[in-house]
Amino acid sequence: MRTGKGNLVLDGAAGCGTTPTELHELTVPEAGALMRAGELTSMDLTVHALGRIERLDPALHAFIHVTEQTALRRAGEADRELRAGIDRGPMHGIPYALKDIIDVEGEPTTSASWLRVSHVAQADSAMESRLRAGGGVLLGKLTTYEFAIGGPSFDLPFPPARNPWSEEHVPSGSSSGAGTAVAAGLVRVALASDTSGSIRGPAFHCGAVGLKPTYGRVSGRGTQVLSRTLDHFGPLAWTVADAAAALAVVAGADPADPRTSDVPVPDYVAESARGVTGLRIACSPDWYADDPATAPEIVAGIEAALRVLRELGAIVEQVDLPRYDLFNACGRVICAAEAFAVHEEDLRRRSRSFGRFAYQRIMPGVGISAADLLHAYQVRRRLARALDETVFGAHDVLITACGQATAARWTDFGADWPPPRLANDMQTIPFNVSGHPALSVPIGFADNALPIGLQAVGRAFGEASVLRVGAAIEAALGQRHRRPSESPPIRQETDRTP
């Protein structure tokens, strides 16, 4: 049943009974089952998504570039293949989008910077190559902080993305467009990068699911480098099942990227539905519960999630974690040093072409010596080993905070970085330092009606266990039926200040 451009509604969608369901509410597995049954087409999904982008994105600014003709062509190809019995996997015919640091041959990769605003990619990134081979339908490139660092700056070639839950709040970053697009129902899956929390932060603050896989699980070939030893790549999605489907396609060794590991890739979609009976869950409130910066709703939400896991048959035990501030300091030193090395030439020759926030965050790397960096690498190895020994030697998953407060307001962002309220707002960087897989999963809403979530962390290459736990928490607390209001519209920008 059609209700107007981009508003295709399906009667009795999979898992939805007889209630009419708009297509953007279908999960990847639901949409895939309907396409394979001949009850839905990729073209239906794609036209619906393009219509929502056209209608909502002028106010949201989630997309830098929409690849409409590519999307329509790929949707047609997917439909022809599925009718012919050719099945390329869980993302076949599914629309997706990419953070605009990820290359697509013949399309711009701007990194939201004046320095690369005219850059056109000469080859596909590894992620795009696998999604294309898997029959996925590219909708376009998503807004990011400049070079995947910095902040929501108005001195860049594209306006920053808006949080679809509130015009007064930011969507977090650096994968800000991904968080906005997924939460607003413009796309159900986006692929992005996470160097200190850039997938999990926007997921947390926009009420979506964000998965940072194990370091080396997903190839970063063909992406803009920020910090070579901290950069991770993975999906930001509306549901755990959506994230599992996308990870199943992009995960695996890449001979052209020495960072990747040749570890078998399980069926993440099937694994995520296995339940949590018998899993051993660790928790440690020391990092967040007694910190006055942590919202009480988040502490209560984590406690509720742990109760759910116990009721479902998991074994929950408290553990002692290494000091959070050691992870934080170690990660900041490594990121600053490695990011400065990547951008040193432009910083020396074209410093005025950087936006304010990116410049302020990268420049401190100039003062980090080789001895400082080597010491940070040594500390990282000790911290990762401590997690393996104290947590993952006896437990499958660790439950902890992801963020300590709901999304920041635009008024929190002044002339300097970081804004005082954001100095330690996210608790994501420890698992970039250690390389363990980490999932941000929604657990409801705070008293101010903004989303909150928690973080589930697993053993190295233990994404399947993390997804199992995330799916259980999502089913009990995630409120996937609740979306941001589309009316009244989010305020559009009329100048270069928030």
N, C-alpha and C positions, 0 to 999 in steps of 0.2 A: 504494500500500500504506500503510495507516494503522497506527501503532504506539501510538496513544493521543493525547489532546488536545494539539494543537500539535506533533505529531511525525509529520506526513505525510512519507513517504519515497517517492521516485520511482525506479522501476527504469529504468536506462539513460538517465539525464538527458543532455540535449544536452552534448556535449563530455566526457561522463563514462563512455563505454563501457557496460559492462553492470553496473558496480558500483552498488548502491543508493545514492542521494544524498539527504540531507535537503534540504528545499526552501530553507532559508536559505543553502545553499552555492551555489545557482544564481546566476550573474551576471544583471544586468538584461537583456542581450541574449539569454542562454540562456533565461531565464524567458519573455521576450517571444516568442521563436520557438516555444516549446512551447505558449503560449496561442494564438498564431495558427494553430498546427497542430491545435488542438483536443485536445491531450494533457494540458493543465493549465488550471486556471481561476484567475482573480484571487481568488476566494473561497478556494481551496486555500491560496494564498500568504498571504492575510490571516488566516485562522484559524490557520495555522501560526505566523505572527508573533505574534498575540495570545496564543497558548498559551505561547510562549517568554517573552514579556513577563510574563505572569502567574506563570510558574514561576521566572524568574531575577531579575526586576527588584526584588523586595523586598530583595535583598541588594546589588544593583548601584546602585540609585537613579539610573538613567539618565533615567527619565521623570518629569516633574512632573505631567503630565496625559495620560491615555490616552483617545483619542476612539474608543472601541470601536464605538458605534452608527454614527457617521459612516463609519468604515472599512468596516463590513459593508455599509452602504448603497451606498457608492461601488464596492465590489468587485462587488456585484450589477449595478450599472449598467454597469461596465466589461465584465463577461461578456456582458451582453445586446448591447452595442454590437459587441464583437468577433465574436460569432456572426452579427450582421447585416452584417458586412463593414465596419464603421466603425472606422477606425484613426486614433487621435489622436497617434501618435508613439511614441518609444522608452520613455516612462514610462507608457503606457496599461496600467492594471491593476496597476502596480507599487506596493507599499506604501513609504511614505517617512515621515520625521518632521522636525520643525522645531525649531530652537533656540528657547527660550521668550523671545525678544525679537522674534519674527516674527509679525505679526498674522494671525489667521484669524477671519473674521467670526463673532461669536457665541460665541467661545471665549476663555478667559482668556489674557492675555499678562502674566505676573507679573514678568518680568525678574529672578526669584529675589529680590525685594526686598519688605520689609514695606511700602514706600511704594506698591507697585502690586499687592499680593497679591489685591485684589478687582477689578482692572481687567479689563473684558471688551472685546474689540476690536469696533469698529463696522463695519469693512470689512476685506476681504482685503488683505494686502500684495501687492505686485507678484509676488513669488515664488510665493506661494500661489495667486494668481489664474492664473498660467501653469501651475502644476502641476495645478490643478483642471481647467483647460481641456484639458490634455494627458492627462486620464483617470487621473491618479495617485490613490492611495489613502492618505489621511492617517491615520497611526496615533496621532499625538499630539505633545506638546510636550516638549522635552528640557531637562534640567538645564543651567544656565549659572552662571558666577560672576555675582554681583550686577551688573546693568547692563552685563554683558559685560566687567567689569574686576574688580579685587579678587583674591580667591583662594578656595581651598576652605574656606569659613568655616562654622562650626557655630552662628553666631548669626543665621542667616537662616531664613525660614519653611520651607525644604525642606533635607533633608540633602544634602551634596555627593556627587557620583557617585564610584564606586569604580573603580579600574583592574582590569579583569577578569583580567589576567595575574597579579596579586598583591595580596592584601589590605593589604600593607605599603606600597604605592606609590600615588601619585595618578595620575589620567589626564591631567593637565595641563589647561589652560583657555585661554580661557573657555568654549569649546564642549566642555566636559568630558562632558556627557551624550551628545553626538553621538559622540565617540570611543569611549566605553564601549559604547553601543548597537550601533554598527557592528562593533566587534571581537568582541562577545559574540554576534553573529548575531541580534540582536533586529530589526534593520532593515539593509538593504543600502545605503541612501542616506539621508543627512541633509543638510539645508540649514542653513547657519550663517553667521556673520560672522567677519571677520578684520581686526583693527585694528593689531595688531603681531605676529600669529602665531596667532590664536585658532582657526583651522581647522588650520593645519599643525602646531601644537604637540600637540594631542590625537591627530592622525593619527600623528605621529612616535612618541609615547609609548605609543600603543595598537596600533601595528602596522597602521594603516589608510592609506588614500590621502586626502590633503587638497589641494584645489585652490583657491588664491586667484586668481581671474581678474584681468585687467587692471582698473584703476580705471575704472569706467564701463561695464564689460561687462555687469554684472548690476545691475538696479535695487534700490535700498535703500528704495524707498517702502514705508511701513508697517512699518518696523523701528525699534526703539529706537535712537536716535542715541547714539553715544559720541564719536566724533571725525569730523566731517563730511568732512574732506578725507583721512582715513586709512582710514575704514571701507570694507571690500570684502566681497562676498557670494558664496558659492559652495558646492560640495558637499564633503562628507566621506563617503567610500564605502569598500567593501571592495576593489574593484578599480579599475584605471584605466578600464576599459570602463564600469563603473557611474558613475564620475564624469563621463565623457564624455557618457553618456546624459542625466544630470541637467542638465549644463550646456547641452546642446542645447535643452532645454525652457525654461530660465529666462533664457538670454542674450538680449540685444537691447535696443535703445533703448526708453525709456519717456518719452513726452512729459510725464508728470507728475513726472519726476525729472530735473532739469537736470544732474545728475552723469553721466547716461548718454550714450553716444556712438552715433551712427547708423552703425555699422560692420557690414558683412554678417556673418552668423553661418554658419560652415561646418558641414558634417556631421561633428561631432566624433567620433562613433562610428566612421565609416569612416576618418577621418583617423588616429585612434589606432592603427589596424591596418596602417598603410602601411610600417612599418619605418623604419630610420634611415639607410639607405644614402645617402651624399652630404651628410648634414647636417653642419654645422660646429659642433663642440662646444668651448666654452671652459671652462677650469678654472683655478683660482687657489688653491693651498693656503695662501696667506699668511694668510687669515682664520682658519684653524682648525688646520692640521697641526702647527705648532710651539707651539700654546697648550696648556699642561699641563692645562687644564680639559677638553680634548677627549679622549674615550675612545679608546684605540688601535684598538678594534674598528671605530669609525666611520671613522677615517682609512683603515684597511685596506679597509673596505667600499666607500668612495668610489673607492679605487684599483681595486678589483675591478670596479666598475661602469664605470669608464672603459675598462678592458681589454675588457669585454663590448662596449661601444659601438664600439671600434676593430675588434674581430673581426667585427662586424655591418656594417661599411662606413662608419661615421662618421669624420670627420676631427677629431681631438682635438688642441687646441693650448692652451698655457698663456698667460694674460694677466695684466696687472696691474690690480687693482681699486682704486678710491678707498678711503681708510681707513675701516675698519668703524666706528671710534668716532665718526666724523663723522655717519654715518647714524644711529647709535644715539642720540647726543645730540640731533640734529635731530628725530628722531621722538618722543623723550620730551618735548621742549619743546612740540611741536605737540599731542600727545595730551593732556598735562596741561592746557594752556590751553583747548583746545576742549572737553574733558570738563568742566572747571569751569564754562565758560559754559553748557553744557547743564543742569547740576545746581545752579547757583548759588542759585536761589531756595530749593530744598529744603535745601541745605546751610546756608543762613542761618536758615531757619525750623524745620526738622525734622531737624537734624543727628543727633540720637540715634536716628533711625529707620534710618539707614544701618548696614550691617554694618561691622565693624572694618576689614577689608582694603579694601573699596571706598572708605571714608572716607579711609584713609591714602594711597590712590593718586590720588584726585581732588583732595584739598585743596591739594597743592603748586601747582596751577594758579593759586591766588589771588595768588601772588607773581610771576607772569610778566606783564611789561608788554607793551603793544601793540608797542613797539619790539623787544622780544625775539622776539615772535611773527612780526613782519614779517621780521626777520633770519633766523629759522628757515625761513620760506617761501622766501627768497632762496637760502639754502644748499641747500634741497631741489631747487630748479630746477637749480642747478649740479651737484649730485650725479647727478640723473637724466640730465642732458645728458652727463656724464662716462661713465656706463654705456653710453649709446647710442653714444658715440664710440669708447670703448676696447674694448667688448665686442660690442655688437649691430650695429655698423657692418659687421663681417666675420663674425659668428657667429650661428647660429640659437638656440642654447641655452647657458646657463651652468650647470655642475654645481658645487655647493658644499655645505657642511654645512647641515643644517636645525637639529638640536640637537647639543649637545656631549656629552651624557651621557644615560643612560637615566632613566626616570621617578624623580622625587624621592620620598622617603619621607614619610609623614605626620608623622614626628617632626622633619622639617626645618622645619615651620611653627610658629614661636613667636609672640610677641606683636607683632612688628614686620614690616612689609613693605618690601622683599622679603626673603625668607629668604636668608642669605648664599650658599647653593649655587645659588640661582636668579637671582643678580644679572645674569648674562650667559649663561644656560644655552642660550637659543634664539638662532639667528642669522637670524631671520625678518623683523625690522622694516625692514631696508634696502629691501625690495621693497614695503612699504606706503608708505614715503617716496617711492620712485621711481614706484610705480604699475604696475610690470611684473608679468606673470603668473608665479606660482610654485607649484610642485607638490611636496608631500612624498610620497615614495614609499618603501615598505619595502625594506630590503636584507638582512633576516635578523634575527639575535638576538645580543646580547652574551653574555659568559660567565656573566652572572647570569640568563640565560634571558628577559630583557626585550627588547622590540623596539627596533630601530634603523632609521634611514632616511637619506636624503639629500634635497637640494633641487635641483630643476631649474627654471631661470628662463628666460623667453623674452622676445622683443621685445614691445612693446606690441601687444596683440590677436593675439599669436602663440601662443595656447593650443594650437592644433593641433600645432605642433612640440613643445611641452612634453609633450603627451599621447603623441606618438609615442615620444619618448625614455623617458617613464615606463613605457609598455607594454613596451618592450624590456628595461628594467632589471627590471621586475616579473617578466617571464617567466623571466629568468635567476636572479634572487636573491630575489624577493619572498616565496616560501614561502606562497602563498595557501591551501594545503591545511592549514596549521597554525592551530589556534584555541586560545583559552584553555580550560583544563579547566573543566568544569561541576561537578566533584566532587573534593574536598570543597567545599561552598558557601562563597562569600565571607562573611566575618563580617558580621552585621548590627549596626547601631548600637544601643547600649543607653543611651547618654548623649550629651552634646553635646560631648564631647572625643574626639579620635582615639585 
